[in-house]
Amino acid sequence: MPDLEIDVDGLVDLLEQRGSSRFSNIQVVVDTYFYMFPQISFHKQYIIYKIRESLFAAFIGLITGLAAAFLDYLIVEIHNFSFEHRLYFFQLLILAVYQTWVIWVEKNASLPGLLLALRFLKENLVVPLFLWVAKFLGVALTLSVLPAGREGPAMLLGTGLGQYIAEIFRLPKGQLNYWGTIGAAAFVGAFLKTPLGATFYVLENRFGKVLNVDFVINALSSSTISYTVYVYFRGYHPVIPVHGAFHWNLLDIAPAFVIGVWAAALAIVLTLVFDIAKKFASLSPPEYRPLAILPVILLLFAIALNYEHFPLLNLSVDYQPLEIVAGHVIPFEAAVKAIVLEMLFLTVLLNFGYPGGVVLPLIFIGAALGNIVAASFPDKLSIFVLTGASAMLSAALKIPITALVMISEMSHRTLVIPEVVGVLTAYFLSSSVKFLRR
């Protein structure tokens, strides 16, 4: 290695100059680095730009993590208050009226959060502040009482936050969709406790591929910071708590294949039911749909409220149904009833103007499916529950890699071969359908 000669006097002069100027400590470090290594100085502006970009992404992650933690706090507190005082039926009525008013003011509010966020990002439009606030409050009211998903509204809320912060710092309008995408990954990463999976999920929905080099580093930085802030305030516990032995062998591949086949079949049925509900929803104007479907929601809610095997209504509050289905084998009839009930909730809420997502419901449906298969192999319950959850995500949303990453992060467990078998089987057998198309 050749000797490295450094002009010490020049370096001292540089530090004195920078120290007495308005430059920050970061600028001093950067200038010192390039003074010591002049052979790479032609990369200086690019590296400085990337450092500033990453710091800005981390700042978005910080704000987003705080917002997600506050929203989760609201969901839990509203749920506890409503169920303690038996106000849940009144809350459902208030929610229906509220959503009707919001959609009457802002027509776009009737769309699922994922599709709405993608529309704003594609057209490089800023999420209206009224829509953002209305969606925030609507999510708190909905998830505290109904088993809807989290990632859809989280993607819209994160998109808006990223855009607002970029506007506050007066960044060019052409960059709003970029920072909106970064904010979306951060909010989903915190709200689902899956920073890497959320990054892949947002990029795969936004661009159709996981690794978009222009976005992935900053999106991952932002979602990691957001996740860290979120779990500091809301707890590190896994979304899917699995227990017991976690060892697999070659004999587990056949049941994993069966889970993949069943997940593909369920994804096809779910898509068909969803499209039928969408046709019925189109018969009424968007602003009247929340009230029009309220009797059906009240009926489904009453069934779920009196369902002894699962506190299904806690799905988006404390994930208790996932803990139950991953903790012990449940009767076949109970699992089937829970799957059907969750499928009906999912299709009704998304088609009739209520806030919600699809990931948590799909994970629960897949986990219950894995629990059914595990009835014949009770010592492999945790393996088949995770396989079912990832297979269902892959079959319905066509995100095989993201499904594997998400389930690993949500369970704090890494399972490779059985999950891959289930995921790929479900993915290829259901390749002709996709749930929640744009």
N, C-alpha and C positions, 0 to 999 in steps of 0.2 A: 504494500500500500504506500503510495507517495506521501511525503511529508506535507502537512497542511500548514501554510503560513498565514498568519492573521495579523493585520495591521492594528496593533493594540491602541496606538495613539488615535488613529482614525475612529476606532470603535468607541473610545472614550468621548471623543468630540461628538459623535453621533448621539450617544446616550444623553450627554449634557444638553444638546440641542433639543432632543425630543422631550427630555424631562422638563424643560422650561417652556414648552409650547403647549398647545391645547390637545395634543395627541393623547389617547388613552393608553393605559398599560398594555393592552392587547396590541396596539399599534407599535409600541416600543419593542415588544417581543418579536413581532413579525419583521420589523425593520432590522433588528439585530440579527435575526436568522439569515436574512438575505444578504446582509453585509458580510457575514462570516462565510457564506456559501454563494459567492457571486456567480458560479457556473450555472445555477438554476434560476437566476434572477429574472429570466424571460418568462417564467411562470408566475411571477409575483402577483400581478393583478388578478389572474385567474384564481390563485389559491386564496387571496384575500377575499375575493367575491364569494367563494364557496364557504369559507369560514363564517362570514357574515350571514350567508344564506342559512347555514345550519343552525346558527345561534337564533335566527329569527324563527326557524321551524321549532326549535326547542321552546321559545317563548310562547308560540301558539299552543304547543303541547301543555305548557304550564297552565295557561288560562283555560284551555279545554278540559284538563283534568279537574280543575276546581269546579267548573260548571257541571261536569258529569257527576262529581261527588255530591254536589248540592242537589241535583235532580234525583239521584238515588236516595238521598236523605228524605226528600219530599215524598217520594213514592212509598217508602217504608212508613213514614209518619202518618200519611193519609190512610194507608192500609190499616194500620193499627187503630187509628181513631175510628174509622168507618166500621170495622168489624167489632170493635169493643162496644160501640154504642148501637150496633145493628142498623146502620144508616146506609148499607150498601145498595139497597133497591132505590133509595132516594138519590144516591150518588149516580147510579146508572141513568136515572131520569135527567139529572142535572147535566151529565156528560152528553146525552143525546141532544138536549137543547143547546148546550154550548157548541157542539160540533156543527149543528145546523146553522147557528149564528155565524160561526167562523167561515164556513163554506159559502154562506150567503154574501159575506163581505169579500172573501178571497176564494174564487172558484178553484184555484190550484190546490187548496187544502184538502180536497177530496181524494187526491192521488196518494198512493203509498209513498212514504218518505224516501225510499230508495229511488223510485222512478222520478220523483220530483227533484231530488238532488242531482241526478244524472242530467235532467233537462236543463237545470240552471248552469251546470258545469259545461255542458255541450255548447250552449248558446252564449256562454261567458256573461251571464246575467247575475246580478247581485240578489241574494235572497231578501225579499222585503222584510223590514223589521217587524211589521205587524204579523206576518206569517211566522217568523221565527218565535216571537213571544207567544203567539197563539198555539203553536206546535209544542213549545216547552210546557205550557200549562196543560194542554190536552194530553200529552204523554204522561204527566204526573197523575192526572185523573184516571186515565185508561189503565196504565200498567199496575196501579195500586189496587185494581178491582177485577181486571180481566186478564186471562192468560195469553197476552199478545207478546210479540217479539220486541227486542230492543234495538237491533242494528239499523232498521229502516229510519225511524225518527232520529237516531243518533247520527246517521250519515247526513241528514238534512241540517241538523243543528250544528254539526261540525263544519259543514260547508259554509254556513252563514257566519260562524265565528271566524273562520280563516279569512273570509272576504272582508269582514268588518275590521279586523286587525290590520289587514293590508291597506284598507282605505284610511285608517287612522294614521298610518305611517306614510301615507301619500304615495304608495307604490303605483306604477302604471296600471291603467285599467286592463291592459292585455295580460297582466299577471294574476288577475283575480281568480280565474279558474284554476290556476296552479295552486295558489294558497288555499283556495276552497277545498281542493283535493287533499292537501296536507291536513287541513282541519278535520275533514271527514274521517281520515284514517286515525287521527288522534282521538276523536270522540268515540268511534266504534271500538278502538283498542282499549279505552278505559272502561266503557260501559259493558263490554263483554269479557273484560279481563283477558284479552288475547292480542297483544300489540303486533306481533308478527303476522298472525292470522288476519287481523283487521287490515293491515297494510296490503296483504295479498288480496283480500276480499274487495277492498275499494279499487285497487288497480285493475283487478280482473274484471270487475263490473264497468269500470271507466274506460279501459282500453282493450279488453279482451285478452290480456296477458298479464302474468304475475310480475315479471321483472321489466319494468320500464325504467331505464337507467336515469332518466331525467327526473324521476319522482321518487324512486324507491328509497334512496338514502335519507332524504329529508322527511319523507313520510314515516319511515321507521324511527328516525330520531324523535319526531314529534309524538308518535304513538307511544314510544317507550317512556318519554317524560310524562305524558298524560297518564299512562298506566301507573307509573310510580306514585304520582300525586294522588291518584284515585285510591289505590290500595292503602296508602298511608292513612287516609281518612275513613275508608269504608271496609278495610280488612283484606287480608291476603288469602283467605280461604278459597278453595277451588270452586268453580261453578258446578262441576260434576265430581263429587267426592266419592272415589272408589276405595274399597277396603278389601282386605283379605289377600289371598295368594294372587300373584300376577305373573304366572309362568305359563308359556304356551309351548306346544310341540306340533309336529307335522299333522297329527290327528285333528287339530283344531282348524285346519284349513278347510275341510269339508263343511263344517257348520258355518264358517265365515262366508263360504260361497253361497250357502243357502240364505244367509242373511242378506247378501247382496242381491239375490234374485227377488226376495220378498220386498226389499227396499225399492227396487226398480218397479215392481208391481204397484206398491203403495204410491210411489211418485206419479205414476200414470193415472191412478184413480184420483189422487188429490188434484192433479191438473185438470182432469175432467170435471170434478165437482166445482173447482174454482171457476172454470169457464162457464159452467151452468149458472152459478151464482152471479157471475159478471153480467150475463144476459138478463137475468131478473133485475139486477141493479140498474141496468140501462133503461128500464121501463119508467123510472121516476127521475125527476131532475136531481142533480147532485146535492143541492142544499136540503132536500127533503129525505134523503136516504137514511141518515142516522135515526130520525124519528120513525120512519117507515119500518125499519127492521127492529126497532126496540122490543116489540113483543117476543120476537124470536130470541133476541139476546137475553131477555128476562127468563125465558124458558130454559135456555142452555145454562144460564147462571144458576137457576134453582136446582137443576140436575147436578151441576158440579159442586154446589154448596153442600148438598146432602150425600155426596159420594164418599163412602167411608174409606176406600182404599188409598185415595190420593187427595191431598189438598191442592187440587189443580189450579185454583185461583191464586196460589202463591208462586206460580211458576216464574213470573218476572219480578217478584218481590225478594224472596230469599232462596229461590231455586230448590225448595223442599221436595217437590215432586221428583226432581232428578236425583236427589239424595236417596229417596225411597226406592226408586226403580233400580238404582245402582247398588243398593244395600242388601236386598234380599229378593228371592224369587217370589213373584206374586201370582195369584191364580190366573189362568188363561182368560177367563171371561172378564176379569177385572182389567187386564191389560188391553184387551180388544175394545172394551167400552171406553177406556181412557183415550185410546188412539182415535176412535171415531169422534169422540167429543172434542178433542183438540183440533182435528181436521175441520170440523164444523165451525168452531170458534175462529180458526184461521181464515177460512174462506169468507165468512160473514163480515168480520171486522175489516178486512182489507178492501172488500168490494163496496162497502156501504159507508165509507168516509171516516172510519175511526183510526186514530194513530196506532201504529204497531209495525212489527217486522216479522220475519219468517224464520230466522236462524234458531232461536230458542224453541219455538214449537216443533220445528223439524228435528232438532236434537232430541227433544222429549219423545217424539213419535218413534224415531230410530232406536233410542235407548229402550223403550218399551218393547219394540220388536226384538231386540237382542235379549231382553229378559225372557220373552216367550221361548226363544231357542235355548236359553240357559236352563230352562226347566228340566231338560234332559241331561245337562252337564252343570249342576249347581256349583261345583268347585271352580268353574270357569266363568262365573257370572260377570265379573268386572271386565274380562276380555271381550265377551260378546256384547255387553252394553256399549262399550266404546266403539266396537266394530259397527254395531247397528247405528249409532249416532253419526259416525263419519260417513257410512254408506248412504244414509238418508239425505244428508247434506249434499253429497256428491250426485245422487240420483236426481234430486229436485232442482238444484241450482247449477249443476254442471261445473263444479269447482273442486275437482278431486284433490289437487295439491293443497289448496286452502283448507279443505275439510280435514285432512290429516293434521295440518298444523294447528288449526283451531281446537280440535278435540284434545290434542296433546297439551296445549297451553291451559285449556279449561279444566283438565283433570289432573294436571301436574304429573302425568304419567306418559311414558313413551312406549307405544306399541306399534310395531312396524308390519310384519308379514301378514297376520290375520286381517289387520285394518286395510292394508293395500289390496288384499284379495277381495274383501267386501266392497271397498270403494270402486275398484276397477270393474268388478262384475256389475254393480249397480249403475255405474256410469255408462257402460257400453249397452246394457240391456234397455236403458231408458233414454238412449241418445236422441230419439225422435221427438221427445217432449222436453219442455223447459218451463218450470213453474215461475210465475211472475215475469212474463216476457215484457220487454219495453213497448 
